[in-house]
Amino acid sequence: MKNVGIISWLCSGDEVLRYLTEKYLLGQKVKQRNKGYIQCYFDLFDENTSEWGGGIYSPLWTSSHYTLLELKYMEADYTHCYYQLGAQKVLDGLWFNKGKVSTSRYQDTCVSAMLVSILVYGRFDDTRINEIVDYLLAHQMTDGGWNCAWDSTTRKSKRSSFNTTICVLECFADYQKYGYDYRLKEIKNVIQRGQAYLLSRHLMYSLNTHKLAHPEFDQFFYPPRYKYDSFRALEYFVDSAISYDNRMYEALALITDQLDDGRIRTGKKHGGKTHFRLEKTKFGRFNTYRALKILKAYDYERFKRIVH
């Protein structure tokens, strides 16, 4: 495939890929329609239980929680009754008693953050969103990030987790994007510290060893679920309109090193149950779209050479 055909190749995939490509790579004003993958997900909604996959958070990854995250990324119509009913069920099931979901622990920080993203995308007006914001603000670690194990009785940690930190940063980005303003000034301050945490590690390295902090941090996963990789971090910085920083260099080089005629391989998948397989090809349209989106922001000359 020649580079000049990359955009056509992306648009020849699912309706979701056409929409995302036209909106974010071509800068066109397009309206998302509940077709393709989005309609497939809506078709799997159980009206009797207001759930997907027979559960709120599990089974992984067919539950309502993770299905809603995919619908959010694909920019499904948030006013659709299935999105609203599903998100309400997830809220009721995952956040109660101000987050004290068991006698010994609060709700996981990453789950709480992803829940906020789901709710604010759905434009929910519920005081429990404020409660979750309070919780997230109260438990930022001293190094600037977040960790689900802050209150663990068996593996309590004083260091932040890449996985949890990216979930919180994404949720606060969504919180601002969709016009929420409760404690917004404080949120902006903690965002800067969270971003600094990731950048200080060049998006993927251990602070102590300066080696890859996890074997998957240089891999490209779609959907990422709750898990971190440097690709996801770069996309977050692009979506947050953060200017290029030299500490992004190694992560950005991973993309350019793996481009093959402008395309990126489909990549690994996180183990678990899925509703259906999004892509069955060697090269992945989602990963390619995401790579080009990142290059458009941080290496525009390369982006132009690929798409023109």
Phi and psi in degrees as a GROMACS rama.xvg file:
@    title "Ramachandran Plot"
@    xaxis  label "Phi"
@    yaxis  label "Psi"
@TYPE xy
-80.3261  151.402  LYS-2
-55.8946  -34.8309  ASN-3
-63.4851  -14.2879  VAL-4
-97.9719  5.30407  GLY-5
-61.8859  -46.5211  ILE-6
-63.1904  -42.8358  ILE-7
-62.2746  -39.6679  SER-8
-63.6685  -43.8344  TRP-9
-61.5447  -44.9393  LEU-10
-71.9659  -17.7427  CYS-11
-83.1139  -2.97903  SER-12
-82.7909  -150.503  GLY-13
-63.8856  157.923  ASP-14
-55.1024  -33.6949  GLU-15
-62.2253  -43.8869  VAL-16
-66.3128  -37.5074  LEU-17
-61.2664  -46.0272  ARG-18
-62.0173  -50.3652  TYR-19
-63.0982  -40.0549  LEU-20
-64.3311  -48.002  THR-21
-64.6905  -38.0749  GLU-22
-76.1802  -49.1876  LYS-23
-98.7044  -26.2409  TYR-24
-95.5867  -35.8425  LEU-25
-100.479  -11.5215  LEU-26
69.953  27.8746  GLY-27
-89.8246  153.605  GLN-28
-88.3439  103.937  LYS-29
-128.066  152.763  VAL-30
-108.317  128.166  LYS-31
-70.7738  139.693  GLN-32
-118.821  145.098  ARG-33
-76.8601  67.194  ASN-34
-122.037  175.628  LYS-35
62.1683  -133.939  GLY-36
-57.7819  -37.6645  TYR-37
-60.2675  -47.2221  ILE-38
-65.1449  -35.1861  GLN-39
-60.361  -42.2436  CYS-40
-67.63  -43.1645  TYR-41
-61.9255  -34.8326  PHE-42
-65.0486  -22.1879  ASP-43
-91.7715  0.18391  LEU-44
-70.3547  134.802  PHE-45
-95.2528  107.703  ASP-46
-67.7567  -24.0831  GLU-47
-72.5569  -33.8351  ASN-48
-110.067  -10.3436  THR-49
58.0427  39.4654  SER-50
-135.191  161.658  GLU-51
-109.432  144.982  TRP-52
67.048  10.5302  GLY-53
77.1891  16.809  GLY-54
-165.658  164.8  GLY-55
-84.4437  -54.991  ILE-56
-109.383  -28.0172  TYR-57
-128.185  158.251  SER-58
-73.3645  151.269  PRO-59
-82.6325  121.253  LEU-60
-126.258  26.3646  TRP-61
-96.6583  0.361828  THR-62
-67.4964  168.922  SER-63
-59.439  -42.5791  SER-64
-55.0611  -52.3008  HIS-65
-79.1166  -26.827  TYR-66
-66.4445  -42.4396  THR-67
-63.5861  -36.9594  LEU-68
-62.6268  -39.748  LEU-69
-67.1929  -41.5031  GLU-70
-62.6311  -37.2622  LEU-71
-64.7365  -46.2801  LYS-72
-61.5404  -37.9678  TYR-73
-79.1956  -2.97747  MET-74
60.2075  48.4644  GLU-75
-65.1875  161.23  ALA-76
-64.6817  109.314  ASP-77
-69.4971  -17.2284  TYR-78
-82.327  -8.27459  THR-79
-58.2546  135.814  HIS-80
-59.3379  -32.0649  CYS-81
-69.3158  -38.7599  TYR-82
-63.9572  -45.5774  TYR-83
-64.6209  -44.7567  GLN-84
-67.2528  -42.239  LEU-85
-64.4205  -43.545  GLY-86
-65.689  -38.1639  ALA-87
-62.6935  -41.2244  GLN-88
-65.1628  -39.881  LYS-89
-66.5419  -43.3524  VAL-90
-58.1358  -49.3991  LEU-91
-63.5902  -32.9081  ASP-92
-84.4131  -24.4034  GLY-93
-108.298  -18.2549  LEU-94
-132.339  112.143  TRP-95
-154.605  164.542  PHE-96
54.0219  36.4814  ASN-97
53.2174  35.4898  LYS-98
93.5337  -10.4989  GLY-99
-81.1162  83.9075  LYS-100
-85.7421  -7.82299  VAL-101
-146.331  174.203  SER-102
-68.3713  -20.7607  THR-103
-115.997  -15.0739  SER-104
-141.582  155.022  ARG-105
-90.1513  167.958  TYR-106
-58.6013  142.687  GLN-107
-53.5052  139.419  ASP-108
-61.4579  -42.1211  THR-109
-66.4574  -40.0186  CYS-110
-63.5354  -42.8797  VAL-111
-61.1159  -41.8436  SER-112
-66.6071  -45.2766  ALA-113
-61.7964  -36.0433  MET-114
-61.9382  -42.2121  LEU-115
-59.5144  -44.2388  VAL-116
-57.96  -44.049  SER-117
-61.5353  -43.7672  ILE-118
-72.4411  -44.004  LEU-119
-71.4422  -31.9663  VAL-120
-62.1073  -36.5792  TYR-121
-80.7405  2.53186  GLY-122
58.0979  38.0208  ARG-123
-69.0638  144.848  PHE-124
-118.42  93.4772  ASP-125
-146.798  131.114  ASP-126
-62.2177  -18.2764  THR-127
-68.9806  -23.0069  ARG-128
-62.3635  -42.47  ILE-129
-62.335  -38.4765  ASN-130
-61.5211  -41.981  GLU-131
-67.5963  -39.5124  ILE-132
-59.4692  -45.4814  VAL-133
-56.1977  -44.1682  ASP-134
-63.4338  -45.5062  TYR-135
-66.389  -40.5444  LEU-136
-66.8176  -32.2991  LEU-137
-74.9045  -17.2559  ALA-138
-124.312  31.7591  HIS-139
-72.7298  136.304  GLN-140
-76.8785  164.162  MET-141
-65.7379  -23.045  THR-142
-85.0499  -1.1953  ASP-143
107.395  -16.812  GLY-144
-102.222  -159.55  GLY-145
-134.816  160.902  TRP-146
-150.225  129.259  ASN-147
-62.4556  -21.8234  CYS-148
-88.6183  16.2057  ALA-149
-60.3212  -30.0368  TRP-150
-119.033  18.8931  ASP-151
-65.1783  140.186  SER-152
-84.2548  -12.8206  THR-153
-120.473  -26.3043  THR-154
-138.135  42.3087  ARG-155
-59.5452  135.861  LYS-156
-126.617  146.292  SER-157
-99.8349  -1.51511  LYS-158
-107.176  153.488  ARG-159
-77.5488  160.423  SER-160
-108.695  135.263  SER-161
-58.5372  -45.3372  PHE-162
-57.6611  -51.2187  ASN-163
-68.0474  -40.2545  THR-164
-61.372  -43.9187  THR-165
-66.322  -35.4662  ILE-166
-63.4599  -42.2299  CYS-167
-69.1166  -43.4661  VAL-168
-61.7706  -42.3862  LEU-169
-63.6764  -39.2002  GLU-170
-67.7456  -39.6298  CYS-171
-70.0953  -31.007  PHE-172
-64.3618  -44.1024  ALA-173
-64.5975  -39.3378  ASP-174
-57.6222  -44.7028  TYR-175
-71.0081  -43.349  GLN-176
-57.3782  -38.6535  LYS-177
-98.6528  18.7303  TYR-178
85.5727  17.796  GLY-179
-84.0037  144.502  TYR-180
-133.051  2.25272  ASP-181
-61.6779  121.587  TYR-182
56.3234  33.1451  ARG-183
-63.6732  -38.6313  LEU-184
-60.9286  -42.4107  LYS-185
-67.2311  -37.3435  GLU-186
-61.2917  -43.4518  ILE-187
-61.1669  -35.4165  LYS-188
-68.8105  -43.2979  ASN-189
-71.9104  -29.4309  VAL-190
-59.3679  -45.0437  ILE-191
-59.6632  -40.4365  GLN-192
-69.5092  -37.4227  ARG-193
-66.7366  -41.6553  GLY-194
-63.8179  -40.6592  GLN-195
-63.0854  -34.6725  ALA-196
-59.8253  -47.2542  TYR-197
-68.0261  -43.1463  LEU-198
-66.7808  -33.9297  LEU-199
-64.5073  -20.1645  SER-200
-105.197  14.5415  ARG-201
52.3198  32.6559  HIS-202
73.0728  -3.62672  LEU-203
-159.275  -0.541851  MET-204
-105.012  150.767  TYR-205
-69.3983  139.284  SER-206
-67.9779  -32.018  LEU-207
-84.0796  -46.4712  ASN-208
-95.5999  -16.6932  THR-209
59.8274  24.0492  HIS-210
-111.312  169.711  LYS-211
-51.9279  125.09  LEU-212
-72.2093  -22.679  ALA-213
-154.09  141.968  HIS-214
-58.4699  -21.1551  PRO-215
-94.5041  -3.81197  GLU-216
-69.7217  -17.2804  PHE-217
-105.573  15.6144  ASP-218
-103.118  161.765  GLN-219
-114.861  115.471  PHE-220
-115.204  133.288  PHE-221
-140.676  127.635  TYR-222
-71.3773  150.821  PRO-223
-77.1377  -14.6554  PRO-224
60.7971  -130.122  ARG-225
-96.9499  -0.930848  TYR-226
-90.0078  149.871  LYS-227
-93.1929  146.43  TYR-228
-153.875  164.417  ASP-229
-64.9353  -27.8275  SER-230
-62.6545  -45.0705  PHE-231
-63.7004  -39.299  ARG-232
-63.3005  -44.0521  ALA-233
-61.5883  -41.5936  LEU-234
-64.0486  -37.5269  GLU-235
-60.5826  -46.0916  TYR-236
-64.5111  -36.7184  PHE-237
-63.5453  -48.8982  VAL-238
-62.816  -26.7281  ASP-239
-90.2329  4.87416  SER-240
57.0447  39.9329  ALA-241
-88.8024  130.417  ILE-242
-64.5128  156.103  SER-243
-58.9035  138.4  TYR-244
-124.193  138.495  ASP-245
-57.404  -22.8076  ASN-246
-75.513  -4.79251  ARG-247
-86.6538  -7.03343  MET-248
-55.5493  -50.1138  TYR-249
-62.2392  -40.7095  GLU-250
-67.0325  -39.9002  ALA-251
-66.8111  -36.096  LEU-252
-64.1401  -30.3521  ALA-253
-60.4981  -37.6537  LEU-254
-68.4246  -50.653  ILE-255
-64.7795  -32.6734  THR-256
-68.6711  -28.1384  ASP-257
-100.763  1.32814  GLN-258
-67.2194  134.63  LEU-259
-129.191  101.781  ASP-260
54.3268  36.5885  ASP-261
86.1071  0.381736  GLY-262
-112.542  157.815  ARG-263
-117.713  142.541  ILE-264
-61.9351  157.181  ARG-265
-56.6903  -36.3571  THR-266
86.5054  174.565  GLY-267
-71.8592  164.091  LYS-268
-123.098  143.599  LYS-269
-71.5626  131.333  HIS-270
-59.5966  142.66  GLY-271
145.57  174.005  GLY-272
-80.981  139.203  LYS-273
-127.176  157.348  THR-274
-64.8075  -44.0853  HIS-275
-164.518  163.957  PHE-276
-84.0303  121.998  ARG-277
-69.19  -42.8284  LEU-278
-139.148  136.675  GLU-279
-118.019  12.394  LYS-280
-102.629  162.052  THR-281
-61.7361  -44.8829  LYS-282
-100.495  138.336  PHE-283
-102.179  128.861  GLY-284
-68.5536  -38.8092  ARG-285
-63.3358  -48.267  PHE-286
-64.3633  -37.9151  ASN-287
-66.1979  -45.3534  THR-288
-57.3392  -45.9187  TYR-289
-65.2574  -40.5453  ARG-290
-62.2027  -44.6212  ALA-291
-67.4696  -35.4198  LEU-292
-61.1497  -42.1683  LYS-293
-68.2828  -44.9948  ILE-294
-63.8499  -35.6726  LEU-295
-59.5331  -34.5354  LYS-296
-84.4492  -37.6637  ALA-297
-115.891  -8.76235  TYR-298
-151.544  67.2014  ASP-299
-63.5153  -34.0965  TYR-300
-62.8416  -43.0339  GLU-301
-65.0678  -42.0375  ARG-302
-56.6858  -46.3414  PHE-303
-62.2579  -41.097  LYS-304
-63.0717  -32.4993  ARG-305
-76.528  -42.1835  ILE-306
-93.3948  -11.3694  VAL-307
